């Protein structure tokens, strides 16, 4: 009876199985690399830096600002200044505004997926506060288009925290990011106008980049949005009293001097209502 050495068959089978497993592993690695690379390319395509001019309620002037955005997050910085007290004046128009800030400025970090925000704002000189916020703006898309800064844009409208807004978003920049607390449209928000013209934001320039570096959250006292607004109201009332005292002293010293006190008794606020 002939005997057959089957060890070679087993070894051959094992080699075939091993080769198949190796090929499958290589294929899986290639697929994983492709997906990661494709995701990176997608993120790079929708990553950019947008510069805006912004004027919120209570502001006298337009301020420069910068929005850095990716598919999932954004940072918005405005009112940066080298000192903690910034006095802007326009002598030809006889107007001025005092801004309390620093070299990091006012900051808003937005998670574009969860709609959660981390906000850094100033209440008075050297008094920065950090609070968490969440906005879920309900936009109404309009059947109207126009070009803004060379971008084809579509119109949207909303009622957000006590004010009516019209916004324009870029159809060719598929990011849901936007300036200040605005976000959630199917394109980068390039312009925002409030119905009473008390809030105005417009894009100045846009750069699509493959890499961007988000700024870090600067120092500040952590608080809630409710407590921050209380501090803002208290600081404003104090400023109103100081302004009235200064005017009274001037009028006592110069009786014939006419001074128009244009400072509202109630603090001008961009957000008038809250959820």
JOUR-V311474 format. One record per residue. RES is the residue in one letter. OMEGA is omega in radians with two decimals (* if undefined). D_LAST is the distance of its C-alpha to the last C-alpha in Angstrom with 2 decimals. Layout:
BEGIN
RES_OMEGA_D_LAST ; RES_OMEGA_D_LAST
END
This chain:
BEGIN
X_-3.13_91.34 ; X_3.07_89.22 ; X_-3.13_86.28 ; X_3.08_83.17 ; X_-3.09_81.11 ; X_-3.09_77.53 ; X_3.13_75.98 ; X_3.10_75.73 ; X_3.13_73.87 ; X_-3.12_71.38 ; X_3.11_71.02 ; X_3.13_70.65 ; X_3.14_68.00 ; X_3.13_66.11 ; X_3.13_66.33 ; X_3.13_64.96 ; X_-3.14_62.08 ; X_3.13_61.41 ; X_3.11_61.49 ; X_3.13_59.10 ; X_3.13_56.67 ; X_3.12_56.96 ; X_3.13_56.39 ; X_3.13_53.34 ; X_3.13_51.94 ; X_3.14_52.61 ; X_3.13_50.97 ; X_3.11_47.84 ; X_3.13_47.77 ; X_3.11_48.16 ; X_3.13_45.37 ; X_3.12_43.04 ; X_-3.14_44.06 ; X_-3.12_43.49 ; X_3.12_39.98 ; X_-3.13_39.03 ; X_3.13_40.70 ; X_3.11_39.09 ; X_3.13_35.62 ; X_3.14_36.48 ; X_3.11_37.69 ; X_3.13_34.54 ; X_-3.12_32.36 ; X_-3.11_34.79 ; X_-3.08_34.61 ; X_3.10_30.86 ; X_-3.11_30.88 ; X_3.12_31.02 ; X_3.14_30.49 ; X_3.10_28.99 ; X_-3.07_29.42 ; X_2.82_27.39 ; X_-3.05_27.55 ; X_3.01_24.23 ; X_3.11_23.41 ; X_3.13_20.01 ; X_-3.11_19.38 ; X_3.09_21.93 ; X_3.09_24.22 ; X_-3.05_27.73 ; X_2.94_28.93 ; X_3.13_28.13 ; X_3.06_27.90 ; X_3.13_29.14 ; X_-3.11_26.88 ; X_3.07_27.40 ; X_3.01_25.49 ; X_-3.03_27.17 ; X_2.97_26.05 ; X_3.11_27.31 ; X_-2.97_26.37 ; X_-3.07_23.96 ; X_3.10_22.78 ; X_3.02_22.78 ; X_-3.14_23.14 ; X_-3.08_22.57 ; X_3.11_24.60 ; X_-3.13_25.16 ; X_3.03_26.82 ; X_3.12_29.43 ; X_-3.07_32.41 ; X_-3.13_35.54 ; X_-3.11_35.03 ; X_3.11_32.33 ; X_-3.04_32.54 ; X_3.12_32.66 ; X_3.09_33.96 ; X_-3.11_33.89 ; X_3.02_36.08 ; X_-3.03_37.44 ; X_-3.12_40.56 ; X_3.12_41.42 ; X_3.14_38.20 ; X_3.10_38.13 ; X_-3.13_34.61 ; X_3.11_33.23 ; X_3.07_30.24 ; X_-3.13_30.12 ; X_3.04_28.00 ; X_-3.05_27.73 ; X_3.02_27.84 ; X_-3.06_30.42 ; X_3.08_32.12 ; X_3.08_29.18 ; X_3.07_26.74 ; X_-3.04_22.97 ; X_3.04_21.89 ; X_3.09_19.07 ; X_-3.04_19.91 ; X_2.95_18.10 ; X_-3.03_18.82 ; X_3.12_18.95 ; X_-3.09_19.24 ; X_-3.10_16.41 ; X_3.12_14.10 ; X_-3.09_14.06 ; X_2.92_14.85 ; X_-2.99_17.05 ; X_3.05_17.12 ; X_3.14_20.09 ; X_-3.13_20.17 ; X_3.10_22.59 ; X_3.07_22.34 ; X_-3.07_26.08 ; X_3.13_29.31 ; X_-3.14_29.64 ; X_3.12_26.29 ; X_3.10_24.09 ; X_3.09_20.91 ; X_3.13_19.40 ; X_3.11_15.89 ; X_-3.13_14.01 ; X_3.06_10.86 ; X_3.14_9.69 ; X_3.07_9.04 ; X_-3.02_9.93 ; X_3.12_10.97 ; X_-3.09_12.53 ; X_2.99_15.84 ; X_-3.12_18.58 ; X_-3.09_21.96 ; X_3.14_24.57 ; X_-3.12_28.34 ; X_-3.12_29.32 ; X_3.01_30.75 ; X_-3.12_32.31 ; X_3.10_33.65 ; X_-3.12_32.03 ; X_3.11_34.04 ; X_-3.12_36.22 ; X_3.05_33.43 ; X_-3.01_32.96 ; X_3.07_29.37 ; X_-3.03_27.31 ; X_3.04_24.67 ; X_3.13_21.03 ; X_3.14_18.38 ; X_2.95_14.62 ; X_-3.05_12.04 ; X_3.07_9.68 ; X_3.00_7.60 ; X_-3.12_10.11 ; X_3.09_13.12 ; X_-3.07_15.36 ; X_2.93_17.00 ; X_-3.12_20.13 ; X_3.06_20.96 ; X_-3.10_24.26 ; X_-3.06_24.81 ; X_-3.13_28.21 ; X_-3.07_29.63 ; X_3.07_32.17 ; X_-3.02_29.88 ; X_3.06_28.03 ; X_-3.14_25.34 ; X_-3.11_21.57 ; X_3.09_21.30 ; X_-3.12_20.55 ; X_-3.14_20.53 ; X_-3.12_17.97 ; X_-3.11_14.57 ; X_3.09_15.57 ; X_2.99_16.85 ; X_3.08_17.25 ; X_-3.12_20.03 ; X_3.12_23.51 ; X_-3.13_25.10 ; X_3.12_24.76 ; X_-3.08_22.77 ; X_3.13_25.47 ; X_3.10_24.21 ; X_3.10_21.09 ; X_3.11_21.48 ; X_-3.00_19.21 ; X_3.13_20.44 ; X_-3.14_21.59 ; X_3.10_23.02 ; X_3.06_21.10 ; X_-3.12_19.97 ; X_3.12_22.65 ; X_3.13_23.28 ; X_3.13_26.39 ; X_3.07_28.32 ; X_-3.14_31.65 ; X_-3.13_33.09 ; X_3.10_32.53 ; X_3.06_34.58 ; X_-3.05_34.50 ; X_3.10_35.94 ; X_3.14_37.07 ; X_3.06_36.03 ; X_3.14_33.40 ; X_3.13_32.67 ; X_3.04_29.16 ; X_3.11_29.04 ; X_3.08_28.36 ; X_-3.13_25.56 ; X_-3.07_27.24 ; X_3.11_27.43 ; X_3.11_24.88 ; X_-3.13_23.62 ; X_-3.12_20.94 ; X_3.06_18.05 ; X_3.11_14.33 ; X_-3.13_11.82 ; X_-3.14_11.64 ; X_3.11_15.45 ; X_3.14_15.95 ; X_3.07_14.39 ; X_3.11_16.67 ; X_3.12_19.54 ; X_3.14_18.99 ; X_3.14_19.08 ; X_3.13_22.14 ; X_-3.14_23.90 ; X_3.11_23.44 ; X_3.10_24.87 ; X_3.12_27.76 ; X_3.12_28.40 ; X_3.14_28.52 ; X_3.13_31.10 ; X_3.14_33.17 ; X_3.13_33.20 ; X_3.11_34.42 ; X_-3.14_37.10 ; X_3.12_38.31 ; X_3.13_38.63 ; X_3.14_40.52 ; X_3.12_42.91 ; X_3.14_43.64 ; X_3.08_44.30 ; X_-3.14_46.59 ; X_3.14_48.52 ; X_-3.04_48.62 ; X_-3.10_48.61 ; X_-3.10_49.13 ; X_3.10_46.17 ; X_-3.12_43.30 ; X_3.09_39.90 ; X_3.12_36.76 ; X_-3.10_33.72 ; X_-3.11_30.93 ; X_-3.14_28.40 ; X_3.11_25.47 ; X_3.13_24.95 ; X_-3.11_21.16 ; X_3.04_19.89 ; X_-3.07_19.16 ; X_3.08_15.76 ; X_3.12_14.62 ; X_-3.06_10.88 ; X_-3.13_10.53 ; X_-3.14_6.98 ; X_-3.12_3.78 ; X_*_0.00
END
